[in-house]
Amino acid sequence: MSYEFSPLPTTPTAVQAAQGRLGHFSVCTGPNVIVGSGSGEMLWCSRMKLSVYNTLTGHWKLLETSGYNEFEFVSGSCAAIVAGSLFCFGGFDRTFGRIDPMIELDFKTLKWSLVETTGRQPTPRDKLCCWVYGLNVYFFGGFGPRGIMKAEFKVMDDGYNGWNNGLYLFNTETKEWTELEPTMATPCPRAAHAVAQLGAKAYVFGGRYEENRMNDLHCFDCETSQWLGRIDSVGERPEGRSWHSFTPVSSELIFLHGGINTQSEILSDSWLFNVKSTTWTRVDDPPGCATRMWHTGCGRADGEVFLFGGSSKCVFEEQETSIHGNRMMIFRVTPRSLLRICTEYVASVPDKFAEKLPFLPLQLQKLIQTVCR
């Protein structure tokens, strides 16, 4: 396994796009990682200006949006892309606190809208996770007020907010919420956990429940809409944590990185989990690898993981955080493919091959054009 950092941004716009932050969301679409919301060292990041990182070129750009601008500055929300739209739910708004609207961005018009939904939607919450299956987005867990829910809820000392294990399905076509019935196999309440999806199965790892940060792993089957229970792994496994990343890198492997443990120590370790053998493998830390919590991770099918943002200091105990920014940290589970190497080279010197490009298969032409953008 190897790692590298993306090139430093060189233009003012790229520097602004690559602004360091924590509590943000990241989603993948094609060769791009889209980063939104969150908070930086001294300011909150606007949802109306999305940051786009091209994983093939290593370049950043800003994506200006318009439309519904309520709840513009939020951290701890989650987002998913379905059928050409970006759906954002939950989070902690700097003015209103924890929120519960569903907000949609149409990528064709780049306009946000407040979605009018039906059914019983989740209560206001942040630090939840989500995954997509078909036209449905599943939302699990989080932290906030109890409200009305079927799920288990554990209130904290303030007597108002707490952790829950509610699982909700949002149909992006009908705009209807459905709260799924909890079962004996439902994981305990938690927040700041992470999820990795492989096909029809979603794997939820860790998170905080009361004063404990856990290292349990659970699987949800989207085809049967059932929790399959806790996965008992074989051999050594990572310590409990929250605010980590958990990213699929192949049809069998999931990459775990960083987070914060029960002793409030920020972590820098990396692990690979094999879903077939149910084994964890510790990955050697890169030289000088910094600790990182409340970051995001996005994966590509060719075995690359793109980590962005987060803090190297505990946000609870330090008066000043130390935000990671400006560069993606890229872990590579497998070597670059020959196609990837050749495509990147041709795209780096387009004038040299301009006359020959029309003779390539149409699919390759489109791929090179994508890299050149």
C-alpha positions as CSV (number, residue, x, y, z in Angstrom):
1,M,0.0,0.0,0.0
2,S,1.3,3.5,-0.9
3,Y,0.2,7.0,-0.2
4,E,0.8,10.6,-1.5
5,F,-0.5,14.1,-1.2
6,S,-2.3,16.0,-4.0
7,P,-0.5,19.0,-5.5
8,L,-0.8,22.3,-3.6
9,P,-3.4,24.5,-5.2
10,T,-1.8,27.3,-7.2
11,T,-4.7,29.7,-8.1
12,P,-6.7,31.9,-5.7
13,T,-9.9,30.0,-6.6
14,A,-8.3,26.6,-6.1
15,V,-6.9,27.8,-2.7
16,Q,-10.4,28.9,-1.7
17,A,-11.9,25.6,-2.9
18,A,-9.3,23.5,-0.9
19,Q,-10.0,25.4,2.3
20,G,-9.4,23.2,5.3
21,R,-12.4,22.2,7.4
22,L,-14.0,19.6,9.6
23,G,-17.6,18.4,10.0
24,H,-18.1,18.6,6.3
25,F,-19.5,16.1,3.8
26,S,-17.8,14.5,0.8
27,V,-19.5,12.6,-2.0
28,C,-18.1,11.0,-5.2
29,T,-19.5,11.4,-8.7
30,G,-17.5,10.2,-11.7
31,P,-13.9,11.3,-11.2
32,N,-14.8,14.1,-8.8
33,V,-15.0,14.4,-5.0
34,I,-17.5,17.1,-4.0
35,V,-16.9,18.7,-0.6
36,G,-19.5,20.9,1.1
37,S,-20.3,22.7,4.4
38,G,-18.3,22.2,7.6
39,S,-16.3,24.7,9.6
40,G,-12.7,26.0,9.4
41,E,-10.3,27.6,11.8
42,M,-12.2,30.9,12.2
43,L,-15.3,30.6,9.9
44,W,-18.0,28.3,8.7
45,C,-18.1,27.1,5.1
46,S,-21.1,28.0,3.0
47,R,-23.2,25.2,1.5
48,M,-23.8,27.5,-1.5
49,K,-20.1,27.2,-2.6
50,L,-19.1,23.5,-3.2
51,S,-15.5,22.5,-3.6
52,V,-14.8,20.0,-6.4
53,Y,-11.6,17.9,-6.5
54,N,-10.8,16.1,-9.8
55,T,-9.1,12.8,-8.7
56,L,-7.5,12.3,-12.1
57,T,-5.9,15.8,-12.4
58,G,-5.5,16.7,-8.8
59,H,-7.1,20.1,-9.4
60,W,-9.6,22.0,-7.3
61,K,-12.4,24.3,-8.4
62,L,-15.4,26.1,-6.8
63,L,-18.9,25.3,-7.8
64,E,-21.2,28.2,-7.2
65,T,-24.9,27.3,-6.5
66,S,-28.1,29.3,-6.0
67,G,-31.6,28.8,-4.7
68,Y,-32.7,27.9,-1.2
69,N,-30.1,29.4,1.2
70,E,-31.6,28.8,4.6
71,F,-29.3,26.7,6.9
72,E,-26.3,27.8,4.8
73,F,-23.7,27.2,7.4
74,V,-23.9,23.7,8.9
75,S,-21.5,21.0,10.2
76,G,-22.2,17.3,10.9
77,S,-24.7,16.8,8.1
78,C,-24.6,14.0,5.6
79,A,-25.2,13.9,1.9
80,A,-25.9,11.5,-0.9
81,I,-26.2,11.7,-4.7
82,V,-29.2,10.0,-6.4
83,A,-30.4,10.4,-10.0
84,G,-28.6,13.7,-10.7
85,S,-29.3,15.4,-7.4
86,L,-27.5,15.9,-4.2
87,F,-29.6,15.4,-1.1
88,C,-28.4,16.9,2.3
89,F,-30.0,16.2,5.6
90,G,-29.4,17.1,9.3
91,G,-26.5,18.8,10.8
92,F,-25.8,21.6,13.3
93,D,-26.5,25.1,12.0
94,R,-24.5,27.9,13.5
95,T,-27.6,29.9,14.1
96,F,-30.5,27.4,14.7
97,G,-28.6,24.4,16.2
98,R,-29.6,20.9,15.1
99,I,-31.9,20.9,12.1
100,D,-34.1,18.4,10.2
101,P,-35.0,19.7,6.7
102,M,-34.2,17.7,3.5
103,I,-32.5,20.0,1.0
104,E,-31.8,19.0,-2.7
105,L,-29.4,20.4,-5.2
106,D,-30.2,19.8,-8.9
107,F,-26.9,19.4,-10.7
108,K,-28.4,20.5,-14.0
109,T,-29.6,23.9,-12.7
110,L,-27.2,24.1,-9.7
111,K,-30.1,25.3,-7.6
112,W,-31.0,24.2,-4.1
113,S,-34.6,23.6,-3.0
114,L,-36.3,22.7,0.2
115,V,-37.9,19.3,-0.3
116,E,-41.6,18.9,0.7
117,T,-41.7,15.5,2.3
118,T,-44.3,13.1,3.7
119,G,-44.2,10.5,6.4
120,R,-42.4,10.7,9.8
121,Q,-39.0,12.2,9.2
122,P,-36.1,11.9,11.7
123,T,-35.9,14.4,14.5
124,P,-33.2,17.1,14.3
125,R,-29.7,15.5,14.6
126,D,-26.1,15.7,13.5
127,K,-23.2,13.3,13.3
128,L,-25.3,10.6,11.5
129,C,-24.4,8.5,8.5
130,C,-26.2,7.6,5.3
131,W,-26.0,5.3,2.3
132,V,-27.9,4.8,-1.0
133,Y,-29.6,1.8,-2.6
134,G,-31.6,2.4,-5.7
135,L,-33.7,5.6,-5.3
136,N,-33.6,5.3,-1.5
137,V,-31.3,7.0,1.0
138,Y,-30.9,5.3,4.4
139,F,-30.1,7.5,7.4
140,F,-28.8,5.9,10.7
141,G,-28.2,7.1,14.2
142,G,-27.0,10.5,15.2
143,F,-27.2,13.0,18.1
144,G,-30.0,15.4,19.0
145,P,-33.3,15.7,20.8
146,R,-35.6,12.7,21.3
147,G,-38.9,13.7,19.7
148,I,-41.2,10.9,18.5
149,M,-39.3,7.8,17.3
150,K,-39.5,4.0,17.5
151,A,-35.8,3.8,18.1
152,E,-33.8,3.5,21.3
153,F,-32.7,6.8,22.7
154,K,-30.2,7.5,25.5
155,V,-30.4,11.0,26.9
156,M,-27.2,12.8,28.0
157,D,-26.8,14.9,31.2
158,D,-28.5,17.9,29.8
159,G,-31.8,15.9,29.8
160,Y,-32.6,16.9,26.3
161,N,-30.1,15.7,23.7
162,G,-28.9,12.2,23.3
163,W,-27.9,9.3,21.0
164,N,-30.3,7.2,19.0
165,N,-30.2,4.1,16.7
166,G,-33.1,5.1,14.4
167,L,-33.0,3.9,10.8
168,Y,-35.0,5.9,8.3
169,L,-35.5,5.4,4.5
170,F,-36.1,8.4,2.3
171,N,-37.5,7.7,-1.2
172,T,-36.0,10.4,-3.5
173,E,-38.8,9.8,-6.1
174,T,-41.9,10.0,-3.8
175,K,-40.2,12.2,-1.2
176,E,-41.6,10.0,1.5
177,W,-39.9,9.1,4.8
178,T,-40.3,5.7,6.4
179,E,-39.0,4.8,9.8
180,L,-37.9,1.2,9.9
181,E,-38.8,-1.0,12.8
182,P,-35.9,-1.7,15.2
183,T,-35.1,-5.4,15.9
184,M,-32.8,-7.3,18.2
185,A,-30.1,-7.0,15.6
186,T,-30.2,-3.2,15.4
187,P,-26.9,-1.7,16.6
188,C,-27.0,0.3,19.9
189,P,-27.5,4.1,19.7
190,R,-24.4,6.0,18.4
191,A,-23.2,9.2,16.7
192,A,-20.1,10.2,14.8
193,H,-19.9,6.6,13.4
194,A,-19.1,5.8,9.7
195,V,-20.5,3.6,7.0
196,A,-19.1,1.8,4.0
197,Q,-21.3,0.3,1.3
198,L,-20.4,-2.7,-0.8
199,G,-23.3,-3.5,-3.2
200,A,-26.5,-4.1,-1.3
201,K,-24.8,-4.3,2.1
202,A,-23.9,-1.3,4.3
203,Y,-21.2,-1.8,7.0
204,V,-21.4,0.5,10.1
205,F,-18.3,0.8,12.3
206,G,-17.7,2.5,15.6
207,G,-19.1,5.7,16.9
208,R,-19.7,7.3,20.3
209,Y,-22.4,6.1,22.8
210,E,-22.3,8.0,26.1
211,E,-18.7,8.1,27.2
212,N,-17.6,5.1,25.1
213,R,-16.2,5.1,21.6
214,M,-16.9,1.7,20.1
215,N,-15.2,-0.7,17.7
216,D,-18.1,-2.9,16.8
217,L,-19.1,-3.6,13.2
218,H,-22.6,-4.2,11.9
219,C,-24.1,-5.1,8.5
220,F,-27.4,-4.0,7.0
221,D,-28.8,-5.8,4.0
222,C,-30.7,-3.3,1.7
223,E,-32.4,-6.1,-0.3
224,T,-34.1,-7.5,2.7
225,S,-34.2,-4.2,4.7
226,Q,-32.8,-6.1,7.7
227,W,-29.8,-5.7,10.1
228,L,-27.7,-8.9,9.9
229,G,-26.2,-8.4,13.3
230,R,-22.8,-7.7,14.7
231,I,-19.8,-9.1,12.7
232,D,-17.4,-11.0,14.9
233,S,-14.0,-10.5,13.3
234,V,-11.1,-12.8,13.5
235,G,-7.7,-11.8,15.1
236,E,-6.6,-8.3,16.0
237,R,-8.9,-5.4,15.4
238,P,-8.8,-1.6,15.7
239,E,-9.6,0.2,19.0
240,G,-12.9,2.0,19.5
241,R,-13.3,5.4,17.9
242,S,-15.6,8.0,16.5
243,W,-15.2,10.7,13.8
244,H,-13.2,8.4,11.7
245,S,-13.5,7.4,8.0
246,F,-14.6,4.0,6.7
247,T,-14.2,3.8,2.9
248,P,-14.8,0.9,0.4
249,V,-11.8,0.3,-1.9
250,S,-12.8,-2.9,-3.7
251,S,-15.6,-5.4,-3.7
252,E,-14.2,-7.0,-0.5
253,L,-12.0,-4.4,1.2
254,I,-12.9,-1.4,3.4
255,F,-10.3,1.2,4.5
256,L,-10.5,2.6,8.1
257,H,-8.5,5.7,9.1
258,G,-8.1,7.9,12.1
259,G,-10.7,9.2,14.5
260,I,-10.7,9.8,18.3
261,N,-10.6,7.1,20.9
262,T,-12.4,6.9,24.3
263,Q,-9.4,8.6,26.0
264,S,-9.9,11.6,23.6
265,E,-6.6,10.7,21.8
266,I,-6.5,11.6,18.1
267,L,-5.6,8.6,16.0
268,S,-3.5,8.2,12.8
269,D,-3.7,4.5,12.2
270,S,-5.1,2.7,9.1
271,W,-6.7,-0.7,8.7
272,L,-8.2,-2.8,6.0
273,F,-11.2,-5.0,6.7
274,N,-12.0,-8.0,4.5
275,V,-15.7,-8.7,4.4
276,K,-15.3,-12.2,3.1
277,S,-12.7,-13.4,5.7
278,T,-14.0,-11.0,8.4
279,T,-10.4,-10.1,9.3
280,W,-8.7,-6.8,10.0
281,T,-5.2,-6.0,8.7
282,R,-3.2,-3.1,10.2
283,V,-1.6,-0.9,7.6
284,D,1.8,0.7,8.3
285,D,1.5,4.4,9.0
286,P,3.1,6.6,6.4
287,P,6.2,8.4,7.6
288,G,5.2,11.6,9.5
289,C,1.5,10.7,9.1
290,A,-0.5,13.3,11.2
291,T,-3.4,12.4,13.5
292,R,-6.8,13.1,12.0
293,M,-10.4,13.3,13.3
294,W,-13.7,14.4,11.8
295,H,-12.4,14.2,8.2
296,T,-14.0,12.5,5.3
297,G,-13.0,9.7,2.9
298,C,-14.1,8.9,-0.6
299,G,-13.0,5.8,-2.6
300,R,-12.5,4.9,-6.2
301,A,-13.1,1.4,-7.6
302,D,-9.5,1.2,-8.7
303,G,-8.3,1.1,-5.0
304,E,-7.7,4.7,-4.1
305,V,-8.9,6.5,-1.0
306,F,-9.1,10.3,-0.8
307,L,-9.0,11.8,2.7
308,F,-9.8,15.4,3.2
309,G,-10.0,17.9,6.1
310,G,-10.3,17.0,9.8
311,S,-8.3,18.2,12.8
312,S,-5.1,16.9,14.3
313,K,-6.1,18.1,17.8
314,C,-9.1,17.2,20.0
315,V,-11.9,19.7,19.3
316,F,-13.2,19.3,22.8
317,E,-10.0,20.1,24.7
318,E,-7.9,22.4,22.5
319,Q,-8.8,26.1,22.4
320,E,-7.5,26.1,18.8
321,T,-8.0,23.2,16.4
322,S,-5.4,22.3,13.8
323,I,-7.3,21.9,10.5
324,H,-5.9,19.8,7.7
325,G,-6.4,21.6,4.4
326,N,-5.2,22.5,0.9
327,R,-4.3,18.9,0.0
328,M,-5.9,15.5,-0.3
329,M,-4.2,12.6,1.3
330,I,-4.4,9.7,-1.1
331,F,-4.0,6.1,0.0
332,R,-3.5,3.6,-2.8
333,V,-4.3,-0.1,-2.1
334,T,-3.4,-1.3,-5.6
335,P,-0.9,0.1,-8.2
336,R,-2.2,2.5,-10.8
337,S,-3.6,0.6,-13.8
338,L,-1.8,1.0,-17.2
339,L,-4.9,2.7,-18.6
340,R,-4.8,5.2,-15.8
341,I,-1.1,6.0,-16.3
342,C,-1.4,6.3,-20.1
343,T,-4.6,8.5,-19.8
344,E,-3.0,10.9,-17.3
345,Y,0.1,11.2,-19.5
346,V,-1.9,11.9,-22.7
347,A,-4.0,14.5,-20.8
348,S,-0.9,16.2,-19.4
349,V,0.4,17.0,-23.0
350,P,-2.8,17.3,-25.0
351,D,-1.2,19.3,-27.9
352,K,1.3,16.4,-28.5
353,F,-1.5,14.0,-29.2
354,A,-4.2,16.3,-30.5
355,E,-4.2,15.0,-34.1
356,K,-4.3,11.3,-32.9
357,L,-7.1,11.6,-30.3
358,P,-10.0,11.4,-32.8
359,F,-8.8,7.9,-33.8
360,L,-9.1,6.6,-30.3
361,P,-12.3,4.7,-29.2
362,L,-15.0,7.1,-28.2
363,Q,-15.0,5.9,-24.6
364,L,-11.2,6.7,-24.3
365,Q,-11.8,10.1,-25.9
366,K,-14.4,11.0,-23.3
367,L,-12.1,9.8,-20.5
368,I,-9.3,12.0,-21.7
369,Q,-11.6,14.9,-22.1
370,T,-12.8,14.4,-18.5
371,V,-9.2,14.4,-17.2
372,C,-8.4,17.6,-19.2
373,R,-11.3,19.6,-17.6
